[in-house]
Amino acid sequence: MNFRLITITLAATALFAQGPGGPPHMRGMNAPAKTTAVQTYLNLTDAQVSSLQQLRQSEAAALKPIYEQMRPLHESLRTQEQGSGADATAVGKVVLSMKALEQQAAPIRASYQQQALAVLTPAQKTQLAALQSAAALMPAIHEAGALNLLTPPEGPEGHGGFGGPR
């Protein structure tokens, strides 16, 4: 029984870590994103950036009802976590409900991603593939930076890209 409680708690913690605003990739979807670096890297036109931002806003609107359903579930997990005697069955039900909502959101996100990709030219899609490959290396890059094996790129205001000034 303890193993089940630990497993459910770990799953709940993973979902709980997403925070009340939904998963990290959804937070701030209505706010205009800074796009200078990607616009330069992919050679995006202003019209393409505008189209991509509009798609992102439409995606946020489409997903809003799902994430509104998730908000009370996050609160329930938070309450369970802060309580002295968490009910494994209740936590499990909340986690399963959250997972079901995430499964509802996945095809919506995939649809909007396909629409976003359709905005790109073939050359831009090739550049994007290189960017995707680099993104897969992010955990190793952060760890190498933490071990002082890499020199971080200069970020805004002269701050390094691995978490602080150098």
N, C-alpha and C positions, 0 to 999 in steps of 0.2 A: 504494500500500500504506500509506503514511503517513497518508493521509486516512482510510482504513478504520480504522486503529489509533486515530486521534484520535476518530473518530465513536463507536467502540465504547467507548473510554475515557470519553468524555463521557456516554454512556448509562449506563455502569457507575457513574460518579460520581453521577449523578442517583439511581439506585437505592440506591447505597451511602449517600447522604446520609440515607436513611430511618433508618439506625441499626439496631442489633441487635434493638430492640424492635418492629420492623415499621414501617409507615408512621406518620407523626405522628398521624393521626386514630385510630390504634389504641392508642397508648401510654397506659398507665394506665387501660385500660378496666375493670379489676377494682376500681380505687380509686373510692370514692364521689366524684363530681364536686361541686364547689361550684356550686350551682344558684340561688342567691338572685336574681341579676340576671335570669336568664331566667324564673324563676318569677314574679317581679314583672312583668316586661315582658309575658309571655303570660298572666298571671293563672292560673297552673297551680295546681291543688289539690295537697295533699300526696299524695293517692292517685295522681294523674297522675304526679307526680315519682317516686313509688315504682315505678309501672308502667314508666316510661321507664328507670329505673335497672336494674330487673330485665331488661328487654329488652337493655340494653347488656351486662349480664353474660352473658346467653344468647348474644349475638352474639360476645363474646370467647371463650366456650367453643367455639362453632361454628367460629371462625376459628383457634383455637389450633393445630390440626394443620397448617394451611397455613403459619402463621408459624414453627412449629417446623421445617418443611422449608426455610424461607427462611434460618434462622439460619446453617446451614453454608455456604450460598451467599454470605451477607454476609461470612463469615469468609474464604471463598475469594477474594472480591474484595479484601478487605483485604490478604490475603497477596500477591496479584498486584500490588496497588498499591504495597506496600512493597518488593517485589522489584526487582532491578535490570533484569531483562529480562522484562517482561510479555509473555505469549503472547496475541496478539490473538485467536487461535482459541479458546483456553480462556476468555478473558474474555467473548467473544461467546456461547459456550455457556452460561456462568453467567448472563449477562444475559437470554438467551432463556428459560432455566429460571425465572428470577425473574419474568419477564413472564408466563409461563404460569401460575405460581402466583397472581400478581395477578389474572389473568383468572378463575381459579377462585374467588377471594375476592369479586370484584365482585358477582356475583348474590346472594351471601350477604348482603353489606352492603346491597344494594338491598332485599332482602326485609325485613331488620330495620328499615331506614329506613321502609318502607311501614307496617310494624307500629307503629312509633313515631308516625308521622303519624296513624294511625287512633285514637290515644289522644286527639288534640286535637279540640276543638270547631271548628265552622266559623269562629267569630270568632277563635279562636286561630290557625287556619291562615292567616287573612288577616293577622294580626299577624306571623306567621312569614314570610310572603312579603315583607313590608317588611324584616324582618331579613335575609333572603337577599339582597335588593337592596342593602342596606347592606354586606353582606359582600363583594360584588363590588367595592366601592370601597376595600377595605382597602389594597391596594397604593398607591393614590393618596393615601389618608389618611396612611399611614406616610411616604411621600415628602414630602408637604406638611408634616408634623410635623418631619421632618428638616431641612427648609428654614426652619423657624420661621415657617411661614405659618399654622399652626393652634395654638390653645391646647389642650393635652391635657386630657382630663377627669381629675378627681381620682380616683385609684385608691385601693386599700387603703393604709393608713399614710401617706396624704398624698402618695404618689408619683404623678407624672403618667403618663398612659397611653401615652406614646411612648418609654418606655425610661428614665425616671429622674426624680428630683425636679426641681422647677422653682424 
